[in-house]
Amino acid sequence: MKISLIIICLLAGVTVRAQDSTQLVQYKKRVLESTEVDFLMSYYTQDGENSSVGGGIGTEELTDLTPTIVVSIPLNDDDVLSIDAGISAYSSASSSNIDPFDGDRPADPNYASSGASRSDVWAGVTGTYSHSSDDRNTIWTTNLSFSAEYDYVSIGFGGSYTRLFNEKNTEFSIKGNVYLDTWSAIYPIELRGYSSADNDDEDDDYRFNLDDYPITGNPNYHPVNFKPFDSETRNSYSMGLTFSQILSKRMQALVSIDGVLQQGLLSTPYHRIYFSDIEDSFVENFHLADDVERLPDQRIKIAVGGRLNYFLNERVTIRTYYRYYIDDWDIDAHTLSLTVPVKLSDKFTVYPNYRYYTQTQTKYFAPYNQHLSTEQYYTSDYDLSKFDASQYGVGISYTDIFTGFKMWKFGLKSVDLRYNYYQRSNGLTANIISGGLKFVLE
C-alpha cells in the first residue's frame, strides 16, 4: 500500500510539473502581442538648376508623394510576419526633358516639358519573417521584396541574425541583402535615331527625326560616341555588422560597418553628356546630347558609423550620430547628426534635429560641357560632385499605450509628424513632410 501511494504521488508530481511546464510555455510573453498597422505618408519637393537630364544644367524641380502601409502580424509567440507595401508618385520637370520636344512650348532645359515623361509611379512590396528564441536572446529574419516603375524592375532578398548577451545589455547583429535589377533603358530622345536597334520595325514614336527641326550651331549633328548599353542589368550585394552596448543607466553606444558591391549598369541611360571638344548643336533652346552618362560597371562602397545616446533626464535625451563613407569612385563623405527628443508630457514628445553632410566628387564628374570625347567615363550628375549639405528639422510624436482612441477593432497607439528642410551648397533645396499613424488590433 505504501509503495502504491508513493508511486501515485510521484506520478501526480510528474503530472503537475508537466502542467506547470505547459503553462510556462503557454503564457510565454509574445514577441508581438497583436496585429499592428502603420499608415505612413511623405511629401517631398525640391528645386535646383543642375539637372542630370540636361547634362548638368536645367531645372531640377520635382514633387513626390509616397503613401505606405506596414502590417505586422504575430503568427505565434515567437514569429512575426510583416508586409510593407507602398507607392511613390512623382512629377519631375527634369525627367520631362528626356523628350523636351513633346510639350506645347519651345524646348528649354530651364522649363518642364508637358509630355508623358513628366510623371511616373514606383510601386514596391517587401515581406519580412522574423523568429525569436524562447529566451528572446536570438532573433533571425528573412525578407523578400519586389519593386517596379516604368523603366525599372527590382527583386531583392536577404536576412539578418541578432544575438543579445550580458542580460540584453550587449547586442550583435549581421545582415545581408541581394538586389537583382533590370533596366528598360530609355535614352534622350535625340539619340534614339542613332540606336543600334534602329530598324524598320521600330516604333516611330521612339525615334527622333532631325528633319522635323531646324538645327542651330553645328547643323551636322552626329553623336558618334553614342552606343546603347550592351547590358541592362544591375546586381547589388550588401552586408552589415552592428554592435551595440549599454554603457550605463544613461548612455548607450552603437558601432556599425556596412559594405556594398554593385555590378552591371550603374549609369543612368537618360543622363545627357556634352563634350567641350565637339561643336554644339541646338534645337530651339535645347542643347542636343553628345552622349549619355558612362560609369564603370562596378562600385564598392564602405561606411563606418557610430551612435551615442545619452539620457540627460526623464524628459531630455541627446542622440548623436557620425558616419564615414568611402568608395572606389574616389568619393569620401562625412555625416554628422544631432537629435534632441524632449518629452513634453506622458504622451507628447518633440524632437528637433540637425544633419550635416559633406562629400568629395567622383573622378568621373565634370560640369556641363566640360568633358572630353576621349574620356572613357563621364558624368555631370551633381549627386556625384563635391558639395556640402545641411538638413534642419523638427518632429512631434503622440503615444498612447492604452490606445484610448478606437477605430473599428483598432486602437490608435501613436502619431508621428515631422518636417525637414534640406539645402546643398550647389543650390539644390528640398522640403520633406512626413507622418505616420500606428494602430493596434484589440
C-alpha positions in Angstrom: 0.0 0.0 0.0 2.8 2.4 0.9 4.6 1.6 -2.3 1.4 2.3 -4.3 0.9 5.6 -2.6 4.4 6.6 -3.3 4.0 5.7 -7.0 0.7 7.6 -7.2 2.4 10.7 -5.6 5.3 10.5 -7.9 3.0 10.3 -10.9 1.0 13.2 -9.6 4.2 15.2 -9.2 5.2 14.5 -12.7 1.8 15.5 -14.0 1.9 18.7 -12.0 5.3 19.5 -13.3 4.3 18.7 -16.8 1.2 21.0 -16.4 3.4 23.8 -15.0 5.9 23.4 -17.9 3.0 23.6 -20.3 1.6 26.7 -18.6 5.1 28.3 -18.7 5.2 27.8 -22.5 1.6 28.8 -22.9 2.0 32.1 -21.0 5.4 32.9 -22.5 5.4 36.6 -23.4 4.8 37.1 -27.1 7.2 39.0 -29.3 4.2 41.0 -30.7 1.0 40.9 -28.7 -1.4 41.7 -31.5 -1.5 42.9 -35.1 -0.1 46.3 -35.7 -0.8 48.5 -38.8 1.2 51.6 -39.7 0.0 54.2 -42.2 2.8 56.3 -43.4 2.9 59.2 -45.8 5.6 61.6 -47.0 5.6 64.6 -49.4 8.8 65.7 -50.9 9.5 68.7 -53.1 12.8 70.0 -54.5 14.2 72.7 -56.8 17.6 73.4 -58.3 19.5 74.2 -61.5 21.8 71.3 -62.2 19.6 68.7 -63.9 21.4 65.5 -64.8 18.9 65.0 -67.7 20.2 68.3 -69.0 23.8 67.4 -68.7 24.3 69.5 -65.6 22.0 72.4 -66.3 18.3 73.0 -66.2 15.5 72.7 -63.7 15.6 70.0 -61.0 12.0 70.7 -59.9 10.4 67.6 -58.5 7.5 66.6 -56.3 6.9 63.1 -54.8 4.1 61.7 -52.8 4.7 58.3 -51.1 1.9 56.6 -49.2 2.9 53.3 -47.4 1.2 50.7 -45.3 3.1 48.3 -43.0 1.2 45.4 -41.4 2.9 43.3 -38.7 1.1 40.0 -37.8 2.1 37.7 -34.9 1.9 34.2 -36.2 2.5 32.7 -32.7 4.5 33.6 -29.6 7.8 33.7 -31.4 7.2 34.5 -35.1 6.1 37.7 -36.8 5.3 38.4 -40.4 5.5 42.0 -41.7 4.2 43.3 -45.1 5.5 46.7 -46.2 3.7 48.0 -49.4 3.8 51.4 -50.9 3.9 53.6 -54.0 5.8 56.7 -55.0 4.0 59.0 -57.4 6.3 61.8 -58.7 6.2 64.6 -61.1 9.6 65.7 -62.4 10.5 68.7 -64.5 13.9 67.2 -65.0 12.8 63.8 -66.3 10.2 65.5 -68.5 13.1 66.8 -70.6 14.1 63.3 -71.6 11.9 64.4 -74.5 11.8 68.2 -74.3 10.2 68.5 -77.7 6.8 66.8 -76.8 5.4 69.9 -75.0 3.4 72.9 -76.0 6.3 75.4 -75.8 9.8 75.7 -77.3 12.2 73.1 -75.7 14.3 74.7 -72.9 16.2 72.9 -70.1 15.0 75.5 -67.6 11.4 74.6 -68.1 9.5 71.4 -67.9 8.1 69.7 -70.9 4.4 68.8 -70.6 4.9 65.4 -72.2 4.4 61.9 -70.9 7.8 61.6 -69.2 6.9 64.3 -66.7 5.5 61.8 -64.2 5.8 58.2 -63.2 4.8 55.8 -60.4 7.0 53.4 -58.4 5.4 50.6 -56.5 7.1 48.1 -54.2 6.3 45.4 -51.6 8.5 43.7 -49.0 7.7 40.7 -46.8 9.7 40.0 -43.7 9.5 37.0 -41.5 11.2 37.1 -38.0 11.7 34.4 -35.4 12.8 34.9 -31.8 14.2 32.2 -29.5 12.4 31.3 -26.2 14.8 33.4 -24.2 14.5 36.3 -26.7 18.3 36.4 -27.0 18.4 35.2 -30.6 16.5 36.8 -33.5 16.7 35.9 -37.1 14.8 37.4 -40.1 14.4 36.8 -43.8 12.9 39.1 -46.4 11.8 39.2 -50.0 11.0 42.3 -52.0 9.8 43.4 -55.4 9.5 46.9 -56.9 8.9 48.3 -60.4 8.4 51.5 -62.3 8.1 52.3 -66.0 11.8 51.6 -66.9 13.0 49.6 -63.9 12.3 46.3 -62.1 14.0 45.1 -58.9 13.8 41.8 -57.0 15.5 41.5 -53.6 16.1 39.0 -50.8 18.1 38.8 -47.6 18.1 38.2 -43.9 19.7 39.1 -40.6 20.8 37.4 -37.3 20.8 39.2 -34.0 22.3 37.9 -30.7 21.9 39.5 -27.3 24.3 39.0 -24.4 25.0 40.2 -20.9 21.4 40.3 -19.8 20.5 42.0 -23.0 22.9 44.9 -22.4 25.0 43.8 -25.4 23.7 43.2 -28.9 25.4 42.0 -32.1 23.7 41.6 -35.5 24.7 40.8 -39.0 22.6 41.3 -42.1 22.9 40.8 -45.8 20.8 41.6 -48.9 20.9 41.0 -52.6 19.1 43.1 -55.2 18.7 42.0 -58.8 17.7 44.9 -61.0 16.8 45.2 -64.7 16.6 48.5 -66.7 14.5 49.0 -69.7 16.9 51.7 -71.0 15.3 55.0 -72.0 17.7 57.3 -73.9 17.4 61.1 -74.6 15.0 61.5 -77.5 17.6 62.9 -79.9 19.8 59.9 -79.5 17.2 57.3 -80.3 17.6 57.6 -84.1 21.2 56.5 -83.6 20.3 53.3 -81.7 21.7 50.1 -83.0 18.1 48.9 -82.7 17.1 51.4 -85.4 15.3 49.3 -88.0 12.0 49.3 -89.9 10.1 47.6 -87.2 11.0 50.2 -84.5 8.1 52.3 -83.1 8.1 55.7 -84.9 7.4 57.4 -81.5 10.7 56.1 -80.3 12.7 57.9 -83.0 13.8 61.5 -83.3 13.5 62.9 -86.8 16.1 65.6 -87.3 14.4 66.7 -90.5 11.4 68.0 -88.4 13.5 70.6 -86.6 15.9 73.3 -87.7 19.3 72.8 -86.0 21.4 75.8 -85.0 25.0 75.9 -84.1 26.6 72.8 -85.8 24.0 71.7 -88.3 25.8 68.4 -88.9 24.7 66.9 -85.6 26.0 63.3 -85.4 26.7 61.9 -81.9 29.5 59.4 -82.8 30.2 58.5 -79.2 26.8 57.2 -78.5 26.1 53.5 -78.4 23.3 51.7 -76.5 24.4 49.8 -73.4 25.2 46.1 -74.0 23.7 45.1 -70.6 20.7 46.5 -68.8 21.1 44.6 -65.5 22.5 45.6 -62.2 23.2 43.4 -59.1 23.8 44.8 -55.6 25.2 42.8 -52.7 25.3 44.4 -49.2 26.4 43.2 -45.8 26.3 45.0 -42.5 27.6 44.4 -38.9 26.3 46.2 -35.9 27.4 46.1 -32.2 25.6 48.0 -29.5 26.3 48.3 -25.8 24.5 49.8 -22.8 27.4 51.6 -21.1 25.5 52.9 -18.1 22.0 53.7 -17.0 22.1 56.9 -19.1 24.3 56.0 -22.0 24.1 53.7 -25.0 26.6 53.3 -27.9 26.4 51.6 -31.2 29.0 50.9 -33.9 28.2 49.7 -37.4 30.1 48.8 -40.6 28.4 48.3 -44.0 29.7 47.2 -47.4 28.0 47.3 -50.8 29.2 45.8 -54.1 27.3 46.9 -57.2 27.9 45.3 -60.6 26.3 46.0 -64.0 24.7 49.1 -65.5 25.5 51.8 -63.0 25.0 54.6 -65.4 21.6 56.3 -65.9 20.7 56.0 -69.6 18.9 59.3 -69.9 21.5 61.5 -68.3 23.0 63.7 -71.1 26.7 64.4 -71.6 28.2 67.3 -73.6 31.8 67.4 -74.8 33.8 70.6 -75.0 35.8 69.4 -78.0 32.7 68.9 -80.1 30.8 71.8 -81.7 27.4 72.3 -80.1 24.1 71.7 -81.8 20.8 73.1 -80.7 17.1 72.6 -81.5 15.0 75.5 -80.2 16.7 76.3 -76.8 17.8 72.8 -76.1 21.4 71.5 -76.5 21.4 68.1 -78.3 23.3 65.4 -76.4 26.7 64.2 -77.5 26.4 61.0 -75.4 24.9 59.7 -72.2 26.5 59.2 -68.8 29.0 56.4 -68.7 30.4 55.0 -65.5 32.3 51.8 -64.5 30.3 48.6 -64.3 31.4 48.0 -60.7 31.4 50.1 -57.5 32.4 49.2 -53.9 31.1 51.2 -51.1 32.1 51.1 -47.4 30.6 53.0 -44.5 31.5 53.0 -40.8 29.2 54.7 -38.3 28.6 55.2 -34.7 25.8 56.4 -32.4 25.9 57.6 -28.9 22.7 58.3 -27.0 22.7 60.0 -23.6 19.6 60.2 -21.3 20.0 63.6 -19.7 17.0 63.2 -17.5 13.5 61.7 -17.7 12.5 64.4 -20.2 15.5 65.1 -22.4 17.6 62.6 -24.5 20.6 63.5 -26.7 21.1 61.3 -29.8 24.3 61.8 -31.8 25.4 60.0 -35.0 28.5 60.0 -37.2 29.3 58.1 -40.4 32.3 58.0 -42.7 31.8 56.7 -46.2 34.3 55.8 -49.0 34.0 54.2 -52.4 36.3 53.2 -55.3 35.0 56.1 -57.4 37.0 58.4 -55.2 34.1 59.8 -53.1 34.7 60.4 -49.4 31.9 61.6 -47.2 31.2 62.5 -43.6 27.8 62.7 -41.9 27.0 64.2 -38.6 23.6 64.4 -37.0 22.1 65.5 -33.7 18.6 64.8 -32.4 17.3 66.0 -29.0 13.9 64.5 -28.1 12.1 66.5 -25.4 9.3 64.8 -23.6 6.6 67.4 -23.0 4.2 65.0 -21.2 3.5 61.3 -20.9 2.1 61.3 -24.4 3.8 64.1 -26.3 7.5 64.3 -27.4 9.1 67.0 -29.6 12.4 66.3 -31.3 14.4 69.0 -33.1 17.2 67.6 -35.3 20.1 68.7 -37.5 22.2 66.8 -40.0 25.3 67.9 -41.8 26.8 66.1 -44.8 29.9 66.7 -47.0 31.5 64.8 -49.8 34.3 65.0 -52.4 33.5 64.5 -56.1 34.0 61.3 -58.1 36.9 61.4 -60.5 34.4 60.9 -63.4 32.5 64.2 -62.8 32.7 67.4 -64.7 30.1 70.2 -65.1 28.1 71.0 -68.2 30.0 70.9 -71.4 33.4 70.3 -69.8 34.0 66.6 -70.6 36.2 65.5 -73.5 35.1 63.0 -76.1 38.3 61.0 -75.5 37.4 60.1 -71.9 36.3 56.6 -71.0 33.9 57.5 -68.2 31.9 60.7 -67.6 29.0 62.1 -65.6 27.5 65.5 -65.0 25.3 64.3 -62.2 25.7 66.7 -59.3 24.9 63.9 -56.8 28.4 62.8 -57.6 30.0 66.2 -57.4 31.7 67.9 -54.4 29.1 69.6 -52.1 28.1 70.3 -48.5 24.5 69.9 -47.3 22.5 70.8 -44.2 19.2 69.5 -43.1 17.1 71.1 -40.3 14.0 69.5 -38.9 11.6 69.1 -36.1 9.1 66.4 -35.3 6.4 65.7 -32.8 5.0 62.4 -31.7 2.0 61.3 -29.7 2.0 58.0 -27.9 -0.9 56.3 -26.0 0.0 52.9 -24.7 -3.7 52.4 -23.6 -5.0 53.2 -27.1 -7.8 55.4 -25.9 -8.9 56.3 -29.4 -10.6 53.5 -31.3 -11.4 52.9 -35.0 -13.4 49.8 -35.6 -11.3 47.0 -33.9 -8.1 49.0 -33.9 -6.8 51.3 -31.2 -4.5 54.3 -32.0 -1.1 53.7 -30.5 0.9 56.6 -31.8 1.0 59.5 -34.2 4.2 61.0 -35.7 4.6 64.1 -37.7 7.9 65.7 -38.9 9.2 68.4 -41.2 12.7 68.8 -42.7 14.4 71.4 -44.8 17.4 70.4 -46.9 19.9 72.7 -48.6 23.0 72.0 -50.7 25.9 74.2 -51.4 25.3 73.8 -55.2 21.8 75.4 -54.8 19.5 72.4 -54.5 16.8 72.8 -51.9 14.1 70.4 -50.7 11.2 70.3 -48.2 10.1 67.0 -46.7 6.9 66.5 -44.7 6.2 63.0 -43.3 3.9 61.4 -40.8 2.6 58.1 -39.6 -0.3 56.5 -37.6 0.2 53.3 -35.8 -2.9 51.2 -34.9 -3.1 48.0 -32.8 -5.7 45.3 -33.2 -7.6 44.9 -29.9 
